Amino acid sequence: MKNKFCKLFIIFFILNINFLYSQTIEKLAVMNEMRLAPVKIAGIGSFPEGLYFDEIESLLITQDPTEDYIVTINIENNNITREKKSIPYVPFLLKFGNDFWGYNDHILHPIIKNLSCSCINIQSGISFILKKDKEYIVYYVDEDGYPGAVDTSGRIYSSEEAMEYLKEHDPEKYKQSEKRAAELELYNDFIRNRVLIWGSTYYTTTYIIEKFYGKNDPYIKNGEIQYDNSGYGYQIYFTYKNFPSNVCIVNPDGTRNAKFSIRDYSTILSTYEDGENRKYFRTSYFIGFGGNIYYYIAGEEYTEVFRIRRTWGEPDFYAMAINGYTEDEYGKYVDKVLPALSKEDLRLLRNTVFALYGVHFKSEDLAKHFDKQVWYTDEGKTSADVALPEHRQKLVEMIQKLES
């Protein structure tokens, strides 16, 4: 009985760690080389446009639609490269191998082979991404909230085909989704392929969510929602000086986890003036697979880049592997999480660090787990082939000490 109580306490503790830590907003960089460029052609947009963040190498990737370039900036050394590549005018970017996709809250622009149409109509952003053979399959919902998908071979899936692949991809999680659909009184729609529920998360349009939850709607505005791999939803709303600029984080069960202001962390937002002295800015944000939040605010003189590391909800091992261990508030979070993990979870977390770099796993359970992760590619490496950066090496050493 005592052991059962202790186990329940540990689970409760892990699930509620987010209440012990306020979300720390870090300013990663101020870049004079990247600043708001004026619109050259009507409807084309301005530089920078969109954001993809390579969390492993700390690379900020954005688009210059005025010149048709993809711009990559190394946050660590401020090295900047520009690659000629035309992408439709969009505020969000995804990357598969060397190919980019762009999307906003209504249109998905795949840069993929064998696609007959130039864009796919979606609502409220991309729901999630899964592996499919050697390709990837991207899930979204249409304006009626019906599921849809497209893979990187160019195939577009009907609602029925999209839901059938979920059942094939992970039968156990599909059963969890059925149970969740019943809890939401959406089971009949779920089995008729009319709603997209995966795990605990109900993915739909912000308009349907607003009607579904009524006054308890967890989100803050209409438009795009970005999600992490655990089904947490994210919105960031950027506004001018006299209005709030907020981050909103929503749990997979549809309850709001956090809402906090980001305006006071930005010199550009906090010094905005209206009237003749009005300054313009441009923004975009990216949610890492584990839930880290990245965003920039590009002003006319410089660009500010920010990060909010994941400390909410159930600990995400990918995010912890990315973030490593640092001597700051995040380090205090790691100090609390690690001792509460089981030996099995410690082993999985330690190997997640090496999986970031494409290490091959001989253990069947690890290989099976990582092969399903959309961020993982088996490059045939061994752990000896990988030179970890200091913050990730420190995390590995802490884990090894607990394992022993």
VEXLO-630509 format. One record per residue (C-alpha): residue in three letters; x, y, z. Coordinates in steps of 0.1 Angstrom, whole numbers, padded with zeros to 4 digits, always signed. Example, Ala and Ser with C-alpha at 12.3 -4.5 7.8 and 13.67 -1.06 7.14 Angstrom:
residues 2
ALA+0123-0045+0078 SER+0137-0011+0071 
***
This chain:
residues 404
MET+0000+0000+0000 LYS+0029+0023+0009 ASN+0046+0017-0024 LYS+0014+0023-0043 PHE+0010+0056-0025 CYS+0045+0066-0033 LYS+0041+0058-0069 LEU+0009+0079-0071 PHE+0026+0108-0054 ILE+0055+0107-0079 ILE+0030+0107-0108 PHE+0011+0136-0092 PHE+0044+0154-0086 ILE+0056+0150-0122 LEU+0023+0161-0137 ASN+0022+0192-0115 ILE+0058+0204-0119 ASN+0046+0232-0141 PHE+0029+0248-0112 LEU+0062+0252-0095 TYR+0080+0271-0123 SER+0070+0303-0140 GLN+0077+0304-0177 THR+0111+0322-0181 ILE+0113+0341-0214 GLU+0149+0342-0226 LYS+0162+0367-0252 LEU+0185+0345-0272 ALA+0199+0372-0296 VAL+0196+0407-0308 MET+0206+0408-0345 ASN+0214+0440-0363 GLU+0220+0421-0395 MET+0183+0410-0396 ARG+0158+0438-0397 LEU+0124+0445-0411 ALA+0127+0451-0448 PRO+0100+0471-0466 VAL+0076+0455-0490 LYS+0089+0457-0526 ILE+0060+0442-0544 ALA+0024+0444-0533 GLY+0012+0412-0517 ILE+0047+0396-0515 GLY+0054+0404-0479 SER+0085+0416-0462 PHE+0117+0403-0446 PRO+0118+0383-0424 GLU+0088+0361-0431 GLY+0081+0328-0413 LEU+0103+0309-0388 TYR+0117+0274-0385 PHE+0142+0267-0357 ASP+0167+0239-0358 GLU+0169+0231-0321 ILE+0198+0207-0324 GLU+0222+0232-0341 SER+0205+0264-0329 LEU+0198+0277-0364 LEU+0171+0302-0370 ILE+0157+0298-0405 THR+0134+0324-0421 GLN+0124+0335-0456 ASP+0131+0367-0476 PRO+0101+0367-0500 THR+0113+0400-0515 GLU+0143+0382-0529 ASP+0132+0345-0529 TYR+0159+0334-0503 ILE+0159+0311-0474 VAL+0180+0328-0447 THR+0198+0307-0420 ILE+0213+0323-0390 ASN+0234+0305-0364 ILE+0224+0319-0331 GLU+0256+0308-0315 ASN+0281+0326-0338 ASN+0257+0348-0358 ASN+0269+0333-0391 ILE+0244+0340-0419 THR+0238+0320-0451 ARG+0213+0327-0479 GLU+0199+0300-0503 LYS+0179+0308-0534 LYS+0146+0291-0530 SER+0111+0303-0538 ILE+0084+0296-0512 PRO+0049+0311-0513 TYR+0042+0340-0489 VAL+0035+0323-0455 PRO+0042+0331-0419 PHE+0052+0295-0408 LEU+0078+0271-0421 LEU+0084+0234-0418 LYS+0114+0214-0431 PHE+0116+0178-0443 GLY+0151+0169-0453 ASN+0161+0197-0476 ASP+0126+0206-0486 PHE+0105+0234-0470 TRP+0068+0237-0465 GLY+0050+0269-0458 TYR+0016+0273-0441 ASN-0007+0297-0425 ASP-0041+0293-0408 HIS-0059+0286-0441 ILE-0034+0273-0467 LEU-0007+0246-0468 HIS+0019+0251-0495 PRO+0038+0218-0499 ILE+0070+0220-0517 ILE+0068+0183-0527 LYS+0069+0162-0558 ASN+0040+0150-0578 LEU+0015+0174-0563 SER-0010+0185-0589 CYS-0024+0215-0569 SER-0004+0245-0557 CYS-0019+0245-0522 ILE-0042+0227-0498 ASN-0070+0245-0479 ILE-0067+0239-0441 GLN-0079+0256-0410 SER-0061+0266-0378 GLY-0027+0253-0389 ILE-0012+0218-0390 SER-0024+0194-0363 PHE+0005+0169-0362 ILE+0031+0150-0383 LEU+0038+0113-0384 LYS+0062+0090-0402 LYS+0050+0069-0431 ASP+0075+0046-0446 LYS+0103+0068-0458 GLU+0080+0098-0461 TYR+0061+0120-0436 ILE+0023+0125-0434 VAL+0009+0158-0422 TYR-0025+0160-0406 TYR-0049+0190-0406 VAL-0086+0198-0405 ASP-0107+0215-0431 GLU-0132+0243-0424 ASP-0158+0218-0412 GLY-0133+0202-0388 TYR-0130+0171-0409 PRO-0096+0153-0408 GLY-0074+0154-0438 ALA-0037+0146-0446 VAL-0011+0149-0472 ASP+0022+0131-0474 THR+0056+0141-0487 SER+0052+0119-0518 GLY+0024+0142-0529 ARG-0006+0120-0520 ILE-0036+0137-0506 TYR-0058+0116-0482 SER-0095+0117-0477 SER-0109+0118-0441 GLU-0114+0080-0442 GLU-0079+0073-0455 ALA-0063+0097-0430 MET-0081+0081-0400 GLU-0074+0046-0413 TYR-0036+0053-0413 LEU-0038+0064-0376 LYS-0052+0030-0367 GLU-0025+0013-0387 HIS+0003+0036-0374 ASP-0004+0031-0337 PRO-0033+0008-0328 GLU-0028+0013-0290 LYS-0030+0051-0293 TYR-0060+0048-0316 LYS-0078+0030-0288 GLN-0069+0058-0265 SER-0083+0082-0290 GLU-0116+0063-0292 LYS-0118+0065-0254 ARG-0112+0103-0255 ALA-0138+0107-0282 ALA-0163+0090-0260 GLU-0154+0113-0231 LEU-0160+0143-0253 GLU-0193+0128-0265 LEU-0178+0128-0300 TYR-0175+0090-0304 ASN-0200+0086-0333 ASP-0183+0114-0352 PHE-0149+0099-0345 ILE-0158+0064-0359 ARG-0174+0081-0389 ASN-0141+0099-0396 ARG-0157+0133-0390 VAL-0134+0146-0361 LEU-0097+0144-0356 ILE-0088+0131-0321 TRP-0053+0117-0315 GLY-0044+0107-0280 SER-0061+0131-0256 THR-0062+0160-0281 TYR-0092+0172-0301 TYR-0078+0189-0332 THR-0103+0212-0349 THR-0108+0248-0360 THR-0107+0276-0335 TYR-0142+0285-0345 ILE-0155+0250-0336 ILE-0134+0250-0304 GLU-0150+0282-0294 LYS-0185+0268-0299 PHE-0176+0235-0283 TYR-0161+0249-0251 GLY-0183+0280-0249 LYS-0173+0305-0223 ASN-0145+0281-0212 ASP-0128+0283-0246 PRO-0091+0278-0237 TYR-0076+0297-0266 ILE-0072+0335-0269 LYS-0079+0343-0305 ASN-0090+0329-0339 GLY-0064+0317-0363 GLU-0035+0293-0363 ILE-0027+0269-0335 GLN+0007+0252-0333 TYR+0011+0219-0314 ASP+0039+0199-0299 ASN+0042+0161-0302 SER+0023+0156-0269 GLY-0008+0175-0282 TYR-0003+0207-0263 GLY-0016+0237-0283 TYR+0001+0271-0286 GLN-0009+0305-0297 ILE+0010+0338-0296 TYR-0007+0371-0301 PHE+0016+0400-0309 THR+0001+0435-0305 TYR+0013+0471-0300 LYS+0022+0490-0268 ASN-0012+0497-0254 PHE-0025+0462-0259 PRO-0015+0428-0245 SER+0009+0405-0263 ASN+0002+0370-0249 VAL+0014+0334-0251 CYS-0013+0309-0245 ILE-0006+0272-0238 VAL-0035+0247-0238 ASN-0033+0211-0224 PRO-0043+0181-0245 ASP-0075+0177-0224 GLY-0087+0211-0236 THR-0080+0231-0204 ARG-0058+0262-0205 ASN-0024+0256-0189 ALA-0010+0291-0190 LYS-0015+0325-0204 PHE+0012+0352-0199 SER+0023+0385-0213 ILE+0055+0387-0235 ARG+0054+0425-0243 ASP+0076+0436-0215 TYR+0105+0413-0226 SER+0108+0430-0259 THR+0124+0464-0264 ILE+0107+0467-0298 LEU+0072+0460-0284 SER+0076+0480-0252 THR+0089+0512-0270 TYR+0063+0512-0297 GLU+0048+0546-0303 ASP+0017+0555-0323 GLY+0011+0585-0346 GLU+0039+0601-0365 ASN+0065+0582-0345 ARG+0050+0549-0353 LYS+0075+0520-0357 TYR+0067+0489-0376 PHE+0076+0453-0367 ARG+0071+0418-0379 THR+0068+0385-0360 SER+0066+0348-0363 TYR+0069+0318-0340 PHE+0078+0282-0340 ILE+0069+0254-0316 GLY+0096+0227-0312 PHE+0086+0190-0313 GLY+0089+0189-0275 GLY+0071+0222-0268 ASN+0099+0248-0267 ILE+0086+0281-0280 TYR+0107+0303-0303 TYR+0098+0336-0317 TYR+0113+0367-0332 ILE+0102+0404-0332 ALA+0118+0421-0362 GLY+0119+0459-0360 GLU+0133+0485-0384 GLU+0167+0486-0367 TYR+0172+0451-0354 THR+0155+0417-0346 GLU+0150+0402-0311 VAL+0149+0364-0309 PHE+0133+0347-0278 ARG+0129+0312-0264 ILE+0106+0297-0237 ARG+0118+0263-0226 ARG+0092+0236-0218 THR+0085+0233-0181 TRP+0048+0227-0182 GLY+0027+0195-0182 GLU+0042+0161-0181 PRO+0080+0162-0188 ASP+0088+0158-0225 PHE+0120+0139-0230 TYR+0127+0154-0264 ALA+0125+0189-0250 MET+0147+0179-0220 ALA+0173+0164-0244 ILE+0173+0195-0265 ASN+0176+0218-0235 GLY+0202+0198-0216 TYR+0213+0211-0183 THR+0220+0248-0176 GLU+0228+0266-0144 ASP+0196+0287-0143 GLU+0159+0284-0136 TYR+0157+0256-0162 GLY+0184+0237-0143 LYS+0163+0239-0111 TYR+0134+0223-0131 VAL+0157+0194-0143 ASP+0169+0189-0107 LYS+0133+0183-0096 VAL+0123+0161-0126 LEU+0153+0136-0128 PRO+0150+0121-0093 ALA+0113+0115-0099 LEU+0119+0094-0131 SER+0120+0056-0131 LYS+0152+0038-0142 GLU+0134+0029-0175 ASP+0126+0066-0181 LEU+0161+0077-0172 ARG+0174+0052-0198 LEU+0150+0065-0224 LEU+0159+0102-0217 ARG+0196+0095-0219 ASN+0193+0078-0252 THR+0170+0105-0265 VAL+0200+0129-0263 PHE+0220+0106-0286 ALA+0190+0100-0309 LEU+0190+0137-0317 TYR+0222+0131-0336 GLY+0211+0100-0356 VAL+0226+0073-0334 HIS+0216+0037-0344 PHE+0201+0016-0316 LYS+0207-0021-0313 SER+0182-0026-0285 GLU+0149-0036-0300 ASP+0128-0015-0276 LEU+0148+0017-0282 ALA+0149+0012-0320 LYS+0111+0007-0321 HIS+0105+0038-0300 PHE+0128+0061-0319 ASP+0118+0049-0353 LYS+0083+0063-0346 GLN+0096+0097-0337 VAL+0091+0122-0365 TRP+0123+0141-0355 TYR+0146+0110-0356 THR+0166+0097-0385 ASP+0189+0067-0381 GLU+0222+0077-0395 GLY+0240+0046-0384 LYS+0262+0064-0358 THR+0273+0051-0325 SER+0274+0072-0293 ALA+0312+0074-0296 ASP+0307+0092-0330 VAL+0289+0121-0312 ALA+0305+0150-0295 LEU+0278+0164-0273 PRO+0277+0201-0265 GLU+0284+0209-0229 HIS+0247+0214-0218 ARG+0237+0180-0232 GLN+0268+0162-0219 LYS+0260+0175-0185 LEU+0225+0161-0186 VAL+0238+0127-0197 GLU+0262+0126-0168 MET+0235+0135-0143 ILE+0213+0107-0157 GLN+0242+0082-0155 LYS+0248+0091-0119 LEU+0212+0084-0110 GLU+0211+0052-0130 SER+0241+0038-0111 
***
